[in-house]
Amino acid sequence: MDILKTNGHPITVIAPEDKYTKKLTGQDGVHFIPLKKLDRDTTNIRANWQLYKEFKSIYNQVKPDLILHYTSKPIIFGGRAAHQLNIPSIAIITGLGYAFIRKGWLQWITRRLYKSAAKYHKTFVFENKDDLQLFEDHFIEKSQGMAIKGCGVDVDYFKSKKHIESEDVQFTFVGRLLKDKGIREFVEAAKLLKDKENIKFNIVGELDEENPSQISKSDLLQWINEDLISYFDFKDDIRPILEKASCVVLPSYREGMPRTILEAMSMAKPVIVSDVPGCRETVIDGVNGFICDVKSGPSLKNAMNKFLALDKNQQMEMGKKGRAMILDGFSSTQIAEKIFTIIQQNAIV
Protein backbone atom coordinates (compact mmCIF):
# COMPACT_ATOMS: atom_id res chain seq x y z
CA MET A 1 0.00 0.00 0.00
CA ASP A 2 2.87 2.37 0.72
CA ILE A 3 4.07 2.27 -2.90
CA LEU A 4 0.55 2.99 -4.18
CA LYS A 5 0.14 5.89 -1.73
CA THR A 6 3.55 7.26 -2.62
CA ASN A 7 2.50 7.28 -6.26
CA GLY A 8 -0.69 9.16 -5.42
CA HIS A 9 -3.23 6.35 -5.80
CA PRO A 10 -6.14 6.29 -3.31
CA ILE A 11 -6.81 2.88 -1.76
CA THR A 12 -10.03 1.29 -0.54
CA VAL A 13 -9.69 -1.72 1.75
CA ILE A 14 -12.74 -4.00 1.95
CA ALA A 15 -12.58 -6.64 4.69
CA PRO A 16 -14.34 -7.92 7.81
CA GLU A 17 -13.72 -5.53 10.69
CA ASP A 18 -11.16 -6.73 13.25
CA LYS A 19 -8.24 -5.45 15.31
CA TYR A 20 -6.04 -5.25 12.22
CA THR A 21 -8.44 -3.30 10.02
CA LYS A 22 -8.96 -0.79 12.83
CA LYS A 23 -5.34 0.25 12.33
CA LEU A 24 -6.27 1.41 8.81
CA THR A 25 -8.79 3.96 10.06
CA GLY A 26 -7.37 7.42 9.74
CA GLN A 27 -4.48 6.52 7.43
CA ASP A 28 -4.03 9.13 4.74
CA GLY A 29 -5.01 7.84 1.32
CA VAL A 30 -6.75 4.72 2.71
CA HIS A 31 -10.52 4.28 2.97
CA PHE A 32 -11.88 1.26 4.84
CA ILE A 33 -15.24 -0.40 4.13
CA PRO A 34 -16.31 -3.25 6.45
CA LEU A 35 -17.39 -6.48 4.76
CA LYS A 36 -20.28 -7.94 6.76
CA LYS A 37 -21.36 -11.05 4.85
CA LEU A 38 -18.05 -12.93 4.70
CA ASP A 39 -18.15 -16.23 6.61
CA ARG A 40 -14.99 -18.09 5.65
CA ASP A 41 -16.31 -21.54 6.65
CA THR A 42 -19.93 -21.64 5.53
CA THR A 43 -20.92 -23.64 2.46
CA ASN A 44 -24.49 -22.30 2.57
CA ILE A 45 -25.52 -21.24 -0.93
CA ARG A 46 -27.77 -18.43 0.27
CA ALA A 47 -25.03 -16.98 2.51
CA ASN A 48 -22.49 -17.02 -0.32
CA TRP A 49 -25.02 -15.43 -2.68
CA GLN A 50 -25.49 -12.63 -0.13
CA LEU A 51 -21.71 -12.19 -0.04
CA TYR A 52 -21.62 -11.88 -3.84
CA LYS A 53 -24.36 -9.22 -3.72
CA GLU A 54 -22.50 -7.31 -1.01
CA PHE A 55 -19.34 -7.26 -3.13
CA LYS A 56 -21.31 -6.05 -6.15
CA SER A 57 -23.01 -3.29 -4.14
CA ILE A 58 -19.69 -2.04 -2.73
CA TYR A 59 -17.98 -2.11 -6.12
CA ASN A 60 -20.86 -0.16 -7.63
CA GLN A 61 -20.39 2.42 -4.90
CA VAL A 62 -16.58 2.68 -5.03
CA LYS A 63 -16.12 2.22 -8.80
CA PRO A 64 -12.46 1.11 -8.53
CA ASP A 65 -10.05 1.04 -11.46
CA LEU A 66 -8.61 -2.30 -10.31
CA ILE A 67 -9.35 -4.80 -7.54
CA LEU A 68 -6.89 -7.12 -5.80
CA HIS A 69 -8.78 -10.11 -4.38
CA TYR A 70 -7.13 -12.08 -1.55
CA THR A 71 -8.25 -15.52 -0.26
CA SER A 72 -10.74 -17.97 -1.71
CA LYS A 73 -14.18 -16.42 -1.19
CA PRO A 74 -13.26 -12.90 -2.32
CA ILE A 75 -11.47 -14.45 -5.32
CA ILE A 76 -14.54 -16.52 -6.25
CA PHE A 77 -17.49 -14.30 -5.29
CA GLY A 78 -15.81 -10.89 -5.35
CA GLY A 79 -14.19 -11.86 -8.64
CA ARG A 80 -17.61 -12.68 -10.11
CA ALA A 81 -18.98 -9.32 -8.95
CA ALA A 82 -16.05 -7.46 -10.52
CA HIS A 83 -16.48 -9.42 -13.76
CA GLN A 84 -20.18 -8.53 -13.91
CA LEU A 85 -19.27 -4.83 -13.56
CA ASN A 86 -16.36 -5.00 -16.06
CA ILE A 87 -13.81 -4.04 -13.41
CA PRO A 88 -10.34 -5.59 -13.94
CA SER A 89 -9.23 -7.88 -11.13
CA ILE A 90 -6.13 -9.67 -9.85
CA ALA A 91 -6.48 -12.84 -7.75
CA ILE A 92 -3.79 -13.33 -5.11
CA ILE A 93 -3.66 -16.93 -3.84
CA THR A 94 -2.02 -16.85 -0.41
CA GLY A 95 -2.54 -20.57 0.17
CA LEU A 96 -4.99 -23.32 -0.69
CA GLY A 97 -5.83 -24.42 2.83
CA TYR A 98 -8.16 -27.02 4.26
CA ALA A 99 -10.32 -27.52 1.15
CA PHE A 100 -7.32 -28.64 -0.90
CA ILE A 101 -5.60 -30.68 1.82
CA ARG A 102 -8.67 -32.76 2.70
CA LYS A 103 -10.18 -34.87 -0.05
CA GLY A 104 -13.95 -35.06 -0.36
CA TRP A 105 -16.97 -33.09 -1.52
CA LEU A 106 -15.61 -29.75 -0.23
CA GLN A 107 -12.45 -30.12 -2.32
CA TRP A 108 -14.56 -31.06 -5.38
CA ILE A 109 -16.77 -27.96 -4.99
CA THR A 110 -13.82 -25.65 -4.32
CA ARG A 111 -12.00 -26.89 -7.41
CA ARG A 112 -15.07 -26.29 -9.59
CA LEU A 113 -15.51 -22.78 -8.18
CA TYR A 114 -11.86 -21.92 -8.83
CA LYS A 115 -12.20 -23.21 -12.39
CA SER A 116 -15.23 -20.97 -12.96
CA ALA A 117 -13.33 -18.03 -11.40
CA ALA A 118 -10.57 -18.24 -14.01
CA LYS A 119 -12.49 -15.95 -16.35
CA TYR A 120 -13.09 -13.34 -13.62
CA HIS A 121 -9.44 -12.30 -13.21
CA LYS A 122 -6.81 -10.98 -15.59
CA THR A 123 -3.97 -12.39 -13.50
CA PHE A 124 -3.49 -15.00 -10.75
CA VAL A 125 -0.59 -14.41 -8.37
CA PHE A 126 0.70 -17.32 -6.26
CA GLU A 127 3.08 -17.49 -3.31
CA ASN A 128 4.84 -20.63 -4.51
CA LYS A 129 5.58 -22.46 -7.73
CA ASP A 130 3.69 -25.64 -6.77
CA ASP A 131 0.37 -23.80 -6.45
CA LEU A 132 1.04 -22.01 -9.74
CA GLN A 133 1.67 -25.35 -11.46
CA LEU A 134 -1.49 -26.87 -9.96
CA PHE A 135 -3.66 -24.03 -11.26
CA GLU A 136 -2.00 -24.04 -14.68
CA ASP A 137 -2.65 -27.78 -14.94
CA HIS A 138 -6.32 -27.59 -13.93
CA PHE A 139 -7.85 -24.11 -13.74
CA ILE A 140 -6.19 -21.23 -15.60
CA GLU A 141 -4.32 -20.44 -18.79
CA LYS A 142 -0.53 -20.43 -18.49
CA SER A 143 -0.47 -16.77 -19.50
CA GLN A 144 -2.63 -15.87 -16.46
CA GLY A 145 -0.38 -17.04 -13.64
CA MET A 146 2.84 -15.98 -11.94
CA ALA A 147 4.56 -16.79 -8.64
CA ILE A 148 6.16 -14.45 -6.10
CA LYS A 149 7.81 -15.32 -2.78
CA GLY A 150 5.00 -14.74 -0.33
CA CYS A 151 3.94 -11.36 1.02
CA GLY A 152 7.42 -10.37 2.16
CA VAL A 153 9.12 -9.76 5.51
CA ASP A 154 10.13 -6.45 7.09
CA VAL A 155 13.83 -7.26 7.42
CA ASP A 156 14.51 -4.29 9.69
CA TYR A 157 11.70 -5.19 12.10
CA PHE A 158 12.53 -8.91 12.10
CA LYS A 159 16.21 -8.59 12.86
CA SER A 160 17.97 -10.28 15.74
CA LYS A 161 19.14 -7.71 18.27
CA LYS A 162 21.19 -10.11 20.34
CA HIS A 163 22.05 -13.78 20.33
CA ILE A 164 20.59 -15.36 23.45
CA GLU A 165 22.71 -18.21 24.74
CA SER A 166 20.72 -20.98 26.39
CA GLU A 167 21.75 -24.23 27.99
CA ASP A 168 18.67 -25.83 26.45
CA VAL A 169 18.00 -26.34 22.75
CA GLN A 170 14.56 -24.89 22.13
CA PHE A 171 12.47 -26.16 19.21
CA THR A 172 9.60 -23.71 18.71
CA PHE A 173 6.36 -24.11 16.74
CA VAL A 174 4.55 -20.85 15.91
CA GLY A 175 1.13 -20.91 14.27
CA ARG A 176 -2.54 -21.72 14.60
CA LEU A 177 -3.08 -24.93 16.54
CA LEU A 178 -4.30 -27.00 13.60
CA LYS A 179 -3.68 -30.60 12.60
CA ASP A 180 -2.88 -29.34 9.09
CA LYS A 181 -0.02 -27.27 10.51
CA GLY A 182 1.62 -30.50 11.69
CA ILE A 183 1.19 -29.82 15.37
CA ARG A 184 0.53 -33.49 16.16
CA GLU A 185 3.77 -34.48 14.40
CA PHE A 186 5.59 -31.80 16.42
CA VAL A 187 4.29 -33.32 19.66
CA GLU A 188 5.06 -36.84 18.42
CA ALA A 189 8.67 -35.81 17.78
CA ALA A 190 8.78 -34.30 21.28
CA LYS A 191 7.68 -37.66 22.71
CA LEU A 192 10.34 -39.50 20.70
CA LEU A 193 13.05 -37.15 21.98
CA LYS A 194 11.70 -36.90 25.52
CA ASP A 195 14.58 -38.82 27.08
CA LYS A 196 17.24 -36.45 25.68
CA GLU A 197 18.52 -33.86 28.11
CA ASN A 198 18.48 -30.09 27.69
CA ILE A 199 15.78 -29.96 25.00
CA LYS A 200 12.59 -27.92 25.18
CA PHE A 201 9.58 -27.90 22.87
CA ASN A 202 7.53 -24.71 22.69
CA ILE A 203 4.15 -24.18 21.06
CA VAL A 204 3.07 -20.60 20.38
CA GLY A 205 -0.35 -19.92 18.92
CA GLU A 206 -4.10 -19.89 19.31
CA LEU A 207 -6.88 -22.43 19.03
CA ASP A 208 -8.92 -21.80 15.87
CA GLU A 209 -12.37 -23.03 16.82
CA GLU A 210 -13.90 -22.21 13.42
CA ASN A 211 -11.42 -24.38 11.53
CA PRO A 212 -12.38 -28.06 11.06
CA SER A 213 -8.68 -28.95 11.40
CA GLN A 214 -8.39 -27.55 14.94
CA ILE A 215 -6.96 -29.62 17.77
CA SER A 216 -9.01 -29.93 20.94
CA LYS A 217 -8.31 -27.92 24.06
CA SER A 218 -8.17 -31.20 25.99
CA ASP A 219 -5.31 -32.43 23.75
CA LEU A 220 -3.38 -29.22 24.37
CA LEU A 221 -3.89 -29.50 28.14
CA GLN A 222 -2.80 -33.15 28.06
CA TRP A 223 0.46 -32.27 26.27
CA ILE A 224 1.14 -29.56 28.85
CA ASN A 225 0.32 -31.85 31.79
CA GLU A 226 2.56 -34.59 30.39
CA ASP A 227 5.37 -32.00 30.28
CA LEU A 228 5.89 -32.60 26.57
CA ILE A 229 5.61 -28.95 25.59
CA SER A 230 5.49 -25.44 26.98
CA TYR A 231 2.56 -23.41 25.67
CA PHE A 232 2.44 -19.64 25.04
CA ASP A 233 -0.42 -17.52 23.74
CA PHE A 234 0.23 -15.83 20.42
CA LYS A 235 1.52 -12.26 20.74
CA ASP A 236 1.30 -9.40 18.26
CA ASP A 237 5.05 -8.97 18.65
CA ILE A 238 6.48 -12.45 18.15
CA ARG A 239 10.13 -11.32 18.06
CA PRO A 240 10.99 -12.03 21.73
CA ILE A 241 9.78 -15.62 21.29
CA LEU A 242 11.72 -16.08 18.04
CA GLU A 243 14.79 -14.55 19.69
CA LYS A 244 14.82 -17.28 22.35
CA ALA A 245 14.25 -20.14 19.88
CA SER A 246 17.17 -22.32 18.82
CA CYS A 247 15.24 -23.65 15.81
CA VAL A 248 11.75 -22.81 14.49
CA VAL A 249 9.71 -25.77 13.26
CA LEU A 250 6.69 -25.97 10.95
CA PRO A 251 5.79 -29.50 9.79
CA SER A 252 2.76 -28.22 7.85
CA TYR A 253 0.74 -30.23 5.32
CA ARG A 254 0.65 -27.32 2.82
CA GLU A 255 1.36 -23.57 2.83
CA GLY A 256 1.24 -20.59 0.53
CA MET A 257 4.51 -19.22 1.87
CA PRO A 258 4.92 -19.76 5.64
CA ARG A 259 5.20 -16.30 7.15
CA THR A 260 6.46 -17.40 10.56
CA ILE A 261 9.28 -19.35 8.92
CA LEU A 262 10.28 -16.32 6.86
CA GLU A 263 10.21 -14.14 10.00
CA ALA A 264 12.37 -16.67 11.85
CA MET A 265 14.84 -16.80 8.96
CA SER A 266 14.96 -12.99 8.92
CA MET A 267 15.99 -13.18 12.59
CA ALA A 268 18.79 -15.61 11.65
CA LYS A 269 17.09 -18.67 13.11
CA PRO A 270 17.58 -22.14 11.62
CA VAL A 271 14.30 -23.77 10.59
CA ILE A 272 12.81 -27.22 9.99
CA VAL A 273 9.90 -27.60 7.57
CA SER A 274 8.04 -30.40 5.81
CA ASP A 275 8.54 -31.25 2.15
CA VAL A 276 5.32 -29.64 0.88
CA PRO A 277 4.34 -26.68 -1.34
CA GLY A 278 5.36 -23.35 0.14
CA CYS A 279 7.55 -24.80 2.90
CA ARG A 280 10.10 -26.46 0.62
CA GLU A 281 10.87 -23.15 -1.11
CA THR A 282 12.15 -21.64 2.15
CA VAL A 283 14.83 -24.21 2.95
CA ILE A 284 17.93 -25.59 1.29
CA ASP A 285 18.32 -28.83 3.19
CA GLY A 286 21.39 -28.73 5.39
CA VAL A 287 22.15 -25.08 4.58
CA ASN A 288 19.65 -22.87 6.44
CA GLY A 289 17.70 -25.71 8.01
CA PHE A 290 16.34 -29.18 7.39
CA ILE A 291 13.41 -30.70 5.50
CA CYS A 292 11.37 -33.61 6.85
CA ASP A 293 8.68 -35.83 5.36
CA VAL A 294 5.11 -34.60 5.70
CA LYS A 295 2.84 -36.26 8.30
CA SER A 296 5.78 -38.10 9.87
CA GLY A 297 6.78 -37.57 13.49
CA PRO A 298 9.77 -39.94 13.14
CA SER A 299 11.06 -38.02 10.10
CA LEU A 300 10.71 -34.75 12.01
CA LYS A 301 12.58 -36.33 14.93
CA ASN A 302 15.41 -37.28 12.55
CA ALA A 303 15.61 -33.70 11.26
CA MET A 304 15.76 -32.44 14.84
CA ASN A 305 18.55 -34.91 15.59
CA LYS A 306 20.51 -33.54 12.63
CA PHE A 307 20.18 -30.08 14.14
CA LEU A 308 21.22 -31.36 17.58
CA ALA A 309 24.36 -32.89 16.03
CA LEU A 310 25.57 -29.40 15.04
CA ASP A 311 27.72 -27.38 17.40
CA LYS A 312 26.70 -23.85 18.41
CA ASN A 313 28.80 -22.18 15.72
CA GLN A 314 27.32 -24.38 13.00
CA GLN A 315 23.81 -23.63 14.22
CA MET A 316 24.51 -19.90 14.16
CA GLU A 317 26.01 -20.14 10.68
CA MET A 318 22.87 -21.94 9.50
CA GLY A 319 20.77 -19.06 10.83
CA LYS A 320 22.96 -16.46 9.11
CA LYS A 321 22.49 -18.23 5.78
CA GLY A 322 18.73 -18.11 6.28
CA ARG A 323 18.90 -14.36 6.91
CA ALA A 324 20.95 -13.95 3.73
CA MET A 325 18.26 -15.84 1.75
CA ILE A 326 15.59 -13.45 3.06
CA LEU A 327 17.64 -10.40 2.10
CA ASP A 328 18.18 -11.88 -1.35
CA GLY A 329 14.54 -12.19 -2.35
CA PHE A 330 11.94 -12.34 0.43
CA SER A 331 11.93 -8.80 1.84
CA SER A 332 8.65 -6.85 1.98
CA THR A 333 10.18 -4.11 -0.17
CA GLN A 334 11.12 -6.56 -2.92
CA ILE A 335 7.70 -8.26 -2.88
CA ALA A 336 5.84 -4.92 -2.82
CA GLU A 337 7.76 -3.78 -5.89
CA LYS A 338 6.82 -7.00 -7.70
CA ILE A 339 3.13 -6.57 -6.85
CA PHE A 340 3.22 -2.92 -7.95
CA THR A 341 4.69 -4.01 -11.28
CA ILE A 342 1.85 -6.54 -11.65
CA ILE A 343 -0.68 -3.78 -10.90
CA GLN A 344 0.90 -1.57 -13.55
CA GLN A 345 0.62 -4.39 -16.06
CA ASN A 346 -3.09 -4.90 -15.32
CA ALA A 347 -4.41 -1.35 -15.08
CA ILE A 348 -3.59 2.23 -15.98
CA VAL A 349 -2.13 3.63 -12.76
Beta strands, then each sheet from edge to edge (+ up, - down):
strand 1: 11-15
strand 2: 30-34
strand 3: 67-70
strand 4: 89-93
strand 5: 123-126
strand 6: 145-147
strand 7: 169-174
strand 8: 199-204
strand 9: 230-232
strand 10: 247-250
strand 11: 271-274
strand 12: 289-292
sheet 1: 1+ 2+
sheet 2: 3+ 4+ 5+ 6+
sheet 3: 9+ 8+ 7+ 10+ 11+ 12+
end
